[in-house]
Amino acid sequence: MSPCHAAIIIDQDQGILLVDLFSTHGTFLDDVQLVPLVPKQLQIGSIIKFGEFKITYKIEGIDYSRM
C-alpha cells in the first residue's frame, strides 16, 4: 500500500466519499478500480480494496441528519 494511498472525505452534500491519490496498486470500490482524484460515494456494505488489503465499509451510531 502506498504511504498516501487514498482518502475518505465527508461532504455535506455528497456524503462519504473515497478518492484514490495516484496509488501504485490502485484503490477499488466494489471491485471497480477508481480513477485517481475522482471521488466515489461510499455506501454501507461497500467493499474497499487498497492493493491486496480489503475492508468492508460499515458505520454504526452516526446521525446522518447532522451531516
Number of C-alpha atoms within 10 A of each C-alpha: 14 13 8 11 17 20 13 14 16 13 11 10 7 13 14 17 16 21 21 23 19 16 17 14 14 21 27 19 22 14 11 12 15 21 15 14 13 11 17 18 16 20 15 11 12 15 17 20 19 20 15 9 9 13 12 13 13 11 9 6 5 8 7 8 5 6 12
